[in-house]
Amino acid sequence: MNDENNNNDLPEGMNFNLGKLNENTRAGFVALIGAPNAGKSTLLNQLVGTKVSIVTHKVQTTRAIVRGVAIEDDSQVIFVDTPGIFRPKRRLDRAMVDTAWGGAKDADVIAVLIDAKKGINESVERILNELEHIKLPKVLILNKIDITKRDQLLALSAKANEYTKFDQTFMVSAINGSGTKDILKYFAEQMPKGPWLYPEDQASDIPLRMLAAEITREKLYLRLHEELPYISTVETDKWEDKKDGSIRIEQTIFVERDSQKSIVLGKNGQTIKTISKAAREELTEAFETTIHLFVFVKVRDNWSDDPERYRNMGLDFPH
């Protein structure tokens, strides 16, 4: 990835000529991997300094790879937020797990995030065993130090290092940012020398249409996380930049059954109104302009078997 004359392996939209270049510049990729709900998206948002990945109570919220760009001195660190790694049961699950490992193996450094409160459960153990076969620099990050005793953290670090040798261990609280400055400084020093891969003011490579859909999906899950299966999805159908500077966005929430559609709509349409209002407020803040948001709900049987839906989510369709 450091060959200045070969841009073929870079994600779409990335160009060596866009970035800063001097004898001290560095740029590279750090893959954030872990079990579902370890706190990867929360940590990514802290490291980047703005919201680039959605955060909910629901497991397996992150589906596609999201890249967040952080700058520390002369280094540009591109954090790759991967879907949580778990035992896949359905096609969508397999696509997410394949995407996560693919993102890890393409990185310069792998950062494994463990929920220190939960410790090493079956999901974490599978990840640690798999890592032994990947010959890349590895860093261990223990999350939730604000609610975990120090003795427990030290024992957890020692146990994790029995599975695979980590070059460094960090202890953080992703929710309040404690310890994240140390992580950023360390990764900045580990990045390969070379030009920056993104413009200085770009925080993520996620397309705006997808970011808008992800924000609405976050509000959907936050409102209905107990009642709605995570297999529902949101797509941005139309995006229109108006003459007055505002943006008109039309989106569709896809569910698999009529009963799920009724849950999303709510009595007299109150639930969908609440979700739309929350999404519109965050989109207005994110894009710094007036947002006209229209959200519809449709039933699409077995959408999780449709290759086009996977492409829209940035996932490969597993056969």
N, C-alpha and C positions, 0 to 999 in steps of 0.2 A: 504493500500500500504506500510505500514511500518513494516509488519510482516516479519522478516528476514528469516523465514522458509517457506514462501509461495511466490514463484515467479510467480504463475499462472496468476495473473492479470496484469503483466507487459507487455508492448509492446515488440514485438519480437526483440531480440538482446540486451535486457537489462539484466544485471546480477548484483546482489548485491555484488558479490565477486570482481567485477572489480574496484569498487570505493574506495576512501579514507575513512577511518574510524578512528575516535578518539572520545573522549567524547564530543567534541564541534561540530562535523559535523552535517550538516542538508541537507536535500534534499526533493524537492517536486515539484508540478506542478502548474503553473499559466496559466490559459486559457485566451488568448487575444480574445475578441469578440467585434463585432461592425458591423455597416452597411458597405456595399461595399465601398471601397475607403476611409475608415476612416484613413488609414495609418498604419494598423496593421503590414503588411509585412516590411515596412520601419522601424517601431519601433523595430520589432524583430531583424532585421539585426543590428541595433544600439546596442541593449542590449547584443547581443551575440558577437558582434565585428567582425563578418564576414558575408558573404552573405549565408543565408540558405533558403531564400524565395524570389520568384521573385516579381518584382515591375513593374507595367505598368500603363498607363493612363486608361486602360480598367477596368470596374467594374467586380467584381467576378473573379479576376485573380487566387486567391488561391482556389484550389478545395478540395484537401485532407488535412488532418491534418499534419502540419509540426512542428516538435519539434526542438527548438533551445536551446542549453545548455549554460548557463552562470555561471560563478564562481565569487563569492564575498566573500572574506575571507574564512571561513570554510564551506560556504553554496554553494550548487549546485542548481541553479534554472532552472527548465526545463520549458521554455515558449512554450505553445502550440498555434501555429498560426492557427486559424480556418478560414474556408471560411466566407466571409461576409454574414450576415443574412439579408434576403430580402424576399419579398412575392414570393414564388415559383410558376412558371407557367408550367414548364416542368419537366420531370422525373429527368434530371440532376440537375435542380434547387433543387428539393426535396431532392435528395441525399446529396447535399452540405449543405443545411440548417439542415438536420438531423444530419450530421456529426459535424456541428458547435455546436449544442446544446449538442450532446453527449460528445464532448470534454470539454465543459464547466462544465457539471455535474460530470465529473470524476476528476476534478481538486481540489487542496487544496484551491486555491484562484481564484476568477474570476475578471479579469480586463476588464472594459468596456471602449473602446476607442471611443471618439466622436470627429468628425471634428468640432472644435470650430467655424469655419467660417460658416458652414452650420447650426449648432445648432441642436435642437431637431425636426427633421422632422418625417414623418410617420414611416419610417424604424426604427429610433432610439426609437421612442415612443413604438413600438411593443416590442423591446428588453427590455426596462426598465420595461414595464408591466409584461413581462414574468419572469424577474429576481426576482420580488417580491415573486414568488413561490419557488425560489431556496434558500435553507437555507445553504449558504456557505459564508465565508467572501468575501466582494465585495469592489473593489477599482475603483474609477472613474479617468480616464485619459483624459484630454482635450488636443487635439493635434492642432498644427498650431498656437501656441502663438506668433510666429514671425510675423503673419499677422492679429492678432486679438487684439482689444483694451481690456485693463484690465477690464473696467467696464462690458464689454460684457462677459468676462470670468467668473467674479464673479456671474453675473446674471444667466449664464448658469449652473454653479455649483449648485447654490441654487435651480434652477428649476429641475435639474436632481435628486436631493436629495428628492424632493417632491414625486417622483414616487417610489423610493426605497432608503433605508438608506445605504449610503456608509460609510465604515470604515475610508476611507482616500481619499483625492482628490489630484491629481498631475496635473501640467500644463507643457506641453512639446512641443518641436518642434522635431518631429521624423526626419525631413529632415536634421537638423544640429546637433542633439544630445542634445540640451539644455534641462536640467532637467532630463535626462535619468539616470544619476548617482544616483540621489536621489531615483528614482524608484527601481533601482537594490538593493540599500542598504536596503530599506524598505522590499522588498520581501525576501531578504536573511534572515532577522530577523523573518519573518513569517513562514518560512518553518519548517516542523516537524523535530525533531531530528532523526538522523539515518544515515546510510552509504550512500555515493554517489551512484547514479544509473548508471552513465556512467564513462568511463575512463576520466582522467583529460584533455586529448588533443582532445576529441571528441566534435565537435561543434553542431552536428545534428545527428538524427537517420535516415535521409532520405537516401535510397540506392543510390549509385553513378550513377547507370543507370537511376534512376528517376530524380536525380538532373541534369544530362546531358540533359534529355528530357525537364525538366522545363526551363533550361537556353535557349534552342532553342525556346521553346514556348514564352518565354519573348521577344526574338529578333523578332519573328514572329509578336507579338502584337505591339511592339514598331514601327515596320516598316509599319504595315497595320491596325492599330487600328481603323481607320475610315471605312475601306473597308471590313473587315473580321469579321464575327460573332464569338463571343467568344466560340461558341460550337466546333470549330476546336480543335484538340488535337495533341500531339506529343508523339511517343513511341520510345524507344531505342530497336532496333531489335537485333543488334549484338554488342558485346564488346570484343575486342581482345587485350590482352597485348602482345606487340611485344618484341622480344629479345633485341632490342636496347633501351627498356624502354619507347618507345612511345606507344600510344593507338590508335587503329583503332575503330571508332564508326560508326555504320550505324543506321540511324533514319528514321522514316516515319511520315510525317505530314498528318493526316487524315482530310479530309473535306467531306461535304455531297453532293456537287454538282459540276459538271464540270465547271460551271462559277467561283466557288470559287477556283478551281484548277488553272484556268487561271490567277486569281489575284495573287495567291501565286507564280506561276512560273514567271510572268511578261514577258515583251517583250524580246524575245531571251534568256529567262531564267535569266535575270538580277536581278530580285527581289529575287529569291531563292538563287542566288549567294551572294547577299548582306547579307541576313539573315544568311546563312551558315558561311560566313566570320566573322560576328560579334559573332556568337555562338562559332566558333572555337577559336577566340582570347580569349574570356572569359573562355572557358574550359581549354585552355592552361595555363592561369593564375591560375585558380582554382586548377587544378591537378598538376601544376608545371612540366609539361612534354609536349612533342610534341603531338598534337592531329591530327589525320587524320580523318576528319569528312565528311561523305557522307549522304546527306539529300534527301529523295525522297518524292514525293507528290502523294497521292492516294485518290480516291473518294470511300467512303464507305457509302452507303445509310443508313440513320437511325442508324449510329454507336452509337448514344446516347440511343438506346434501347437494346444494346448488353451488357449482364451482365459481359462478360469478360473484356470489356473496362473499366468498373467501378472497377473491381478488380485491373487492371493495374494502376488505378489512386488512389488506396487505399480507395475507397468509397464502401459502402454497396449499393447493387442494390435495389431500392425501388419498391415494387410491387403495 
